[in-house]
Amino acid sequence: MTDITSRILALAPGLQLVSLATVTDQGEAWVRFVAGRMFPDLSIWFSTHLSSRKIGQIRANPSVHATLGASDFSATEWLQVQGNALISTDQQDRDKFWFDGLRAYISGVNDPDYAVVKIIPRRIEIGSMTQAPVVWSAE
């Protein structure tokens, strides 16, 4: 594992609030919070309803942007992630992402409207208030 990969993973421990931007049918940016988790391959997973507006936006344009890693105003670094979103209803993915807090939104791991979205990063920047971004790239 490279130093930059280790730094990225350290900024994204466990489940956290992620700002997710998609593009509307009118070409406008649309940002909302999702509960996401970064995995060791640097993908970010979150769940949603297949019937949600964000699923329609991702199907039309899978290019997304996520911001995460700053849990409060004292954070000195955070992550900016550009990537492509993949929609999964694979039972293994649904089981892997599931946590009991989702019951407030989804009836259970077998709910037919439950989907997992995986952001596959193309570029990740470690942002800072004091220095230029450190960049990881998939290329």
PLY file of the C-alpha trace (Angstrom):
ply
format ascii 1.0
element vertex 139
property float x
property float y
property float z
element edge 138
property int vertex1
property int vertex2
end_header
0.00 0.00 0.00
1.40 3.40 -0.95
1.79 6.26 1.52
-0.92 8.28 -0.21
-3.34 5.32 -0.11
-2.67 4.94 3.62
-3.31 8.66 4.16
-6.56 8.48 2.21
-7.83 5.48 4.17
-6.87 7.14 7.47
-9.07 10.11 6.57
-12.07 7.88 5.88
-12.45 5.52 8.84
-15.70 3.60 9.00
-19.17 4.83 8.21
-19.43 8.60 7.82
-21.41 11.44 6.34
-20.47 12.00 2.68
-21.53 14.90 0.46
-22.45 13.37 -2.88
-22.88 15.42 -6.06
-24.69 14.12 -9.13
-25.94 15.89 -12.26
-29.66 16.54 -12.86
-31.48 16.10 -16.17
-31.08 19.87 -16.62
-27.28 19.60 -16.26
-27.23 21.16 -12.79
-25.18 19.87 -9.86
-27.24 18.31 -7.06
-25.62 17.62 -3.70
-26.97 15.59 -0.80
-25.63 13.74 2.22
-25.34 9.96 2.22
-23.96 7.58 4.84
-20.92 6.10 3.13
-17.99 3.85 3.82
-14.62 3.75 2.04
-13.17 0.30 1.41
-9.46 -0.65 1.11
-9.70 -0.46 -2.71
-10.67 3.24 -2.20
-14.22 2.69 -3.47
-16.93 4.45 -1.49
-20.20 2.60 -0.93
-23.57 3.95 0.18
-27.12 2.69 0.05
-30.27 4.14 -1.41
-33.65 3.22 -2.85
-33.71 2.08 -6.47
-36.64 4.45 -6.91
-34.66 7.49 -5.67
-33.88 10.58 -7.70
-30.13 9.96 -7.31
-30.41 6.53 -8.98
-32.05 8.15 -12.02
-29.33 10.79 -12.11
-26.56 8.19 -11.83
-28.11 6.07 -14.59
-28.15 9.12 -16.87
-24.64 10.28 -15.90
-22.52 8.04 -13.63
-19.86 10.72 -13.09
-20.10 11.83 -9.43
-18.14 13.79 -6.86
-17.92 13.08 -3.13
-16.44 15.02 -0.23
-15.67 13.24 3.03
-13.24 12.92 5.90
-13.97 16.14 7.80
-16.08 15.25 10.81
-16.02 18.72 12.38
-14.60 22.24 12.01
-11.24 21.25 13.50
-10.42 18.91 10.59
-7.18 19.89 8.87
-7.53 17.53 5.90
-10.40 16.04 3.90
-10.99 14.09 0.70
-12.39 15.19 -2.66
-13.25 12.18 -4.84
-14.11 12.17 -8.54
-15.39 8.87 -9.83
-17.99 6.79 -11.57
-20.95 5.39 -9.67
-22.04 1.80 -10.18
-25.47 0.65 -8.99
-25.62 -2.81 -7.46
-28.48 -4.99 -6.28
-26.16 -7.98 -5.88
-27.07 -9.74 -2.63
-23.41 -10.02 -1.56
-22.99 -6.24 -1.89
-26.25 -5.60 -0.05
-25.17 -7.91 2.79
-21.66 -6.40 2.92
-22.91 -2.82 3.28
-25.93 -3.48 5.52
-26.07 -2.04 9.05
-29.07 -1.89 11.38
-29.41 1.90 11.09
-30.68 1.39 7.54
-33.92 -0.08 8.94
-35.18 3.48 9.35
-35.19 3.75 5.53
-35.25 0.21 4.15
-37.30 -2.72 5.46
-34.34 -5.10 5.40
-31.43 -6.51 3.46
-33.84 -8.27 1.09
-35.97 -5.19 0.36
-36.36 -5.12 -3.45
-35.88 -1.31 -3.42
-32.53 -1.54 -1.54
-29.49 -0.78 -3.69
-25.82 -0.20 -3.00
-23.99 2.43 -4.98
-20.23 2.09 -5.38
-18.13 5.09 -6.32
-15.07 3.89 -8.22
-12.57 6.73 -7.91
-10.71 8.24 -10.85
-9.04 10.96 -8.79
-8.78 11.66 -5.07
-7.38 14.84 -3.58
-6.34 15.18 0.02
-7.38 18.75 0.68
-5.86 21.03 3.29
-6.18 24.64 4.40
-2.39 25.02 4.55
-0.90 23.27 1.51
-1.59 22.24 -2.07
-3.73 19.12 -2.53
-2.03 15.74 -2.61
-3.43 13.81 -5.60
-4.04 10.11 -6.12
-5.05 9.06 -9.63
-6.35 5.76 -11.00
-4.33 6.21 -14.20
0 1
1 2
2 3
3 4
4 5
5 6
6 7
7 8
8 9
9 10
10 11
11 12
12 13
13 14
14 15
15 16
16 17
17 18
18 19
19 20
20 21
21 22
22 23
23 24
24 25
25 26
26 27
27 28
28 29
29 30
30 31
31 32
32 33
33 34
34 35
35 36
36 37
37 38
38 39
39 40
40 41
41 42
42 43
43 44
44 45
45 46
46 47
47 48
48 49
49 50
50 51
51 52
52 53
53 54
54 55
55 56
56 57
57 58
58 59
59 60
60 61
61 62
62 63
63 64
64 65
65 66
66 67
67 68
68 69
69 70
70 71
71 72
72 73
73 74
74 75
75 76
76 77
77 78
78 79
79 80
80 81
81 82
82 83
83 84
84 85
85 86
86 87
87 88
88 89
89 90
90 91
91 92
92 93
93 94
94 95
95 96
96 97
97 98
98 99
99 100
100 101
101 102
102 103
103 104
104 105
105 106
106 107
107 108
108 109
109 110
110 111
111 112
112 113
113 114
114 115
115 116
116 117
117 118
118 119
119 120
120 121
121 122
122 123
123 124
124 125
125 126
126 127
127 128
128 129
129 130
130 131
131 132
132 133
133 134
134 135
135 136
136 137
137 138
